Amino acid sequence: MFGWFQNKPKPLRLLAQSEEDVVPLSALLQDAALRGEDVRYDARARALTLRFNRFCHEHKSRTPLRAACALQIGSITGLQSRGFDVHRPPQGMTILHLATEPLEAPACHLYLRFAGKAAAELKIEVEAVDLLLMDLAAPHRARSTPSHPV
């Protein structure tokens, strides 16, 4: 009687506290779509928050799914952007991946790379990996499936 409820995807709530934790988060962020107004950098709080629609690669179903999601990056000690102004980001950005580069432990650089002609990128220096990825709602039907040229 309630079989449909058991198959309903559950919202993600993930915390990354090491460079190794960033790898699965990067896979989940691939193809996430966001608008410029969904990027917020608070220098006083040392936090960057991005709100986006995440493509749900983890669900292997015929129906493509997206979920409203947020990524918060904390413990920021430096932020540089290439390809756009972080205080006035462009509309219609797509995340390619999130990578790390070690510094003196536990500090590292996080690289958030975006698709597009500008090869936009955020280089985020953090004193320690402090990431929270959280679905804001249950996944919903996506209008399309991302395609990647070979």
DRENZA-108150 format. One record per residue (C-alpha): z, x, y; residue in one letter. Coordinates in steps of 0.02 Angstrom, whole numbers, padded with zeros to 5 digits, always signed. Layout:
# DRENZA-108150
ZXYa
...
This chain:
# DRENZA-108150
+00000+00000+00000m
+00040+00140+00123f
-00077+00273+00051g
-00175+00291+00213w
-00018+00350+00303f
+00011+00495+00182q
-00160+00572+00223n
-00137+00561+00411k
-00135+00737+00488p
+00031+00789+00563k
+00043+00870+00735p
+00069+01059+00735l
+00223+01144+00808r
+00209+01333+00790l
+00304+01479+00863l
+00237+01658+00868a
+00361+01799+00893q
+00265+01948+00824s
+00089+02017+00835e
+00060+01964+00654e
+00103+01784+00702d
-00040+01783+00829v
-00177+01793+00696v
-00155+01616+00627p
-00133+01547+00803l
-00298+01626+00853s
-00385+01538+00709a
-00311+01372+00765l
-00363+01402+00947l
-00545+01440+00907q
-00661+01311+00988d
-00522+01231+01092a
-00595+01150+01248a
-00505+01148+01414l
-00534+01109+01597r
-00487+01219+01743g
-00345+01107+01799e
-00267+01127+01626d
-00222+01310+01657v
-00054+01338+01744r
+00021+01507+01783y
+00199+01511+01847d
+00239+01690+01901a
+00422+01649+01937r
+00448+01578+01763a
+00337+01717+01690r
+00242+01586+01591a
+00062+01531+01567l
+00029+01357+01500t
-00140+01295+01440l
-00175+01115+01390r
-00331+01085+01287f
-00414+00987+01149n
-00400+01092+00992r
-00533+01076+00857f
-00437+01048+00694c
-00517+01180+00582h
-00373+01164+00460e
-00425+00987+00409h
-00564+00990+00281k
-00631+00815+00302s
-00801+00740+00339r
-00734+00672+00501t
-00714+00809+00632p
-00545+00802+00719l
-00473+00864+00885r
-00294+00861+00946a
-00224+00866+01122a
-00126+01028+01120c
-00030+01150+01230a
-00005+01336+01219l
+00137+01416+01316q
+00144+01604+01334i
+00312+01670+01395g
+00389+01838+01441s
+00237+01885+01547i
+00252+02047+01644t
+00070+02056+01702g
-00086+01949+01707l
-00266+01995+01742q
-00419+01886+01731s
-00601+01931+01714r
-00739+01805+01744g
-00632+01679+01840f
-00484+01661+01957d
-00330+01610+01856v
-00270+01503+02003h
-00439+01412+02012r
-00513+01417+01836p
-00686+01345+01807p
-00717+01179+01723q
-00768+01169+01541g
-00702+01324+01454m
-00696+01353+01266t
-00576+01474+01182i
-00655+01603+01067l
-00498+01690+01008h
-00330+01767+01047l
-00303+01951+01007a
-00163+02077+01029t
-00154+02260+01077e
+00012+02349+01047p
+00104+02437+01185l
+00278+02511+01170e
+00359+02389+01048a
+00396+02248+01066p
+00278+02239+01218a
+00093+02206+01195c
-00063+02144+01280h
-00130+01974+01232l
-00316+01945+01259y
-00372+01765+01274l
-00562+01763+01268r
-00673+01618+01318f
-00852+01575+01271a
-00991+01571+01398g
-01104+01680+01502k
-00963+01753+01608a
-00872+01823+01455a
-00711+01763+01537a
-00549+01839+01477e
-00365+01840+01516l
-00269+02001+01487k
-00086+01956+01475i
+00048+02089+01465e
+00207+02025+01383v
+00373+02111+01354e
+00376+02028+01182a
+00268+01901+01090v
+00332+01730+01143d
+00205+01594+01106l
+00224+01410+01071l
+00076+01308+01008l
+00110+01123+01000m
+00001+00972+00968d
+00041+00839+01097l
-00028+00697+00992a
-00093+00664+00818a
-00272+00723+00788p
-00411+00602+00834h
-00596+00590+00792r
-00699+00724+00880a
-00867+00684+00958r
-00949+00837+00880s
-00920+00988+00770t
-00929+01160+00851p
-01075+01267+00795s
-01085+01455+00805h
-01251+01549+00811p
-01273+01668+00667v
